[in-house]
Amino acid sequence: MTLHHFHLEGKWQGGRNSEGYINAGNLQTKISIPPEMDGPGIGTNPDEMLLGAAATCYIISLAAMLERAEVPVNTMSITSEGMVDVTNGIFTYEKIIHRPHVTLKKEATEQQIRLTNKLIEKAEESCMISRAIKGNVQLGLEPTVQIEK
């Protein structure tokens, strides 16, 4: 078993509507409460970071799976949406929807197109962030697969 360690240092100045700073290696940014939640909106926030972690983990997992399967990918992109419910002052991260867009090269076969669609689903199940939040946050996929023109 290999155990990887990741570290983060954080600083916070003042009360609720102040700002802070985090440093986690390549992630170095200001943080605060987002304006949607009546905060100052300086830097990033936990909602964006959870969405970013889920989206990057998903797209990297998908890319690795498609590469291992030797699927001829031309381009890949993703848009993701996070939904936070506020009921009685309680904030709950309800759902994340990933919308991957995969364009395969012209030479892609029907079998490779079917495999791509299968791997799009499997990548969500394999991503460690998806597994970490499963049961607490709903996860959805709305993929688009096409062949380059």
N, C-alpha and C positions, 0 to 999 in steps of 0.2 A: 504494500500500500504506500502510495506517495501522498503526502499531505502538503499542500501549498498554503503559504501564509500571505495575506495581504494586509497592509497597514494603512491607517488614515490618521492624520492629526487634524484637529479642529480647534478653532478659536471663535468665541462669540462675545460681542460687545454689547452689554446692556440687556434690555428687556425684549418683549415679544417682537416689536417692530424695529429692532436693531438689525445689524448685519453681522455676518461672520465670514470665516474663510476656512476652506478645507484644502488639505494637501495629501494626496494619495498617489504619489509617484507621478504619472503622467496626467492625473486629474488634479488641477490646481485652479480653484475658482472661489469667487465670493458666493455666499449663500444668504438667503433670507426667505421670508414667507412671500408667496406669489401675490400679485395684486388681486387675483380672483378670490383670494381668501383674506382680503383687506390688509395685505402686507405691503412693504415697500417695493418688492419686485426687483431687488438688487441681486445680480448674479443668477444662480440657479437655485433649485429647491428640491426637497425630497421627492415630490411628485414627478418632476422632470427626470430626476436621476433614476428612479425606479423604472420609468418608461424607457429611458435610455439604456439601462442595464438589460431589460427584457428584450428590447429591439436589437441591440448589438449582439447579444448572446444568440438570439434566434438567427439573424442573418449570417453570422459566422458559422453556426452549426449547419445551416442549409448549404452554405458555400462548400464546407468541408465534405458534406455528404455527396453533393453533386460532383465534386472533383473526384472523390473515391469511386463513384459510379461511372466515371468517364463520360458524363453528360456534357455535350458541347454547348456551354453557356457563352452567349455573346455579352449580355449585360444583366446585372441584378441591381435592384433598388428596393427600398422599403419605406413605407410611411406607417406610423403607428399612432394609435390614439388611446389615451388613458382617461378613464372616467372616475371621478371622485364624487361620492354622494355625501351631502351634509344634511343630517337629520338631527334635530334637537341639539345642535352644536357639536355633534360627533362626526368626525371626518372618517370616511371609509373608502379605501381604494377598491372600487367595485369591479372594474373590467379593463382589460387591455385587448385591443384588436390590432393585429398585425396585418398589413396589406403588402405582402411581397409581390414584386413584379419581376418576372424572369423572362428574358428574351433568349431563346435558343438560336444557335446558328442554323443557317438554311439546311445543312445536311442532317439535322436531327431527325431521327426516325420516329414513327408512331410509338414504338416501344419506349424510346427515351422520353417522349412527351408524357406518357403514362407514368413512367418512373419518376419524372420530375414532380408530378402532382402527388405521388405517394410520398416522396421525400419532403415535400412542403409540409405535409401533415406530421411526418416522423420527426422533423427538425424541432417542432414545437414540443414534442414529448421528450426529446433528448436534451434540450437546452437546460443547463443546470439552474438558471434563474427561473425558468418556467417551472421546473420541479420544485424549487424552493418556495414559490408563492402559490403553487397549486393547492386548491382547497380554501384559499383565502381570497384570491382574485380570479375572476372568470377570465379565461383566455379564448380569444376568437381569431379565426383566420379568414381573410377575404383575398385569396390569391388571384393573380393574373399571370397566365403563361401564354407566350406567343412565340412565333418564329420570326426571325429577322426578315425584313423585306429586301 
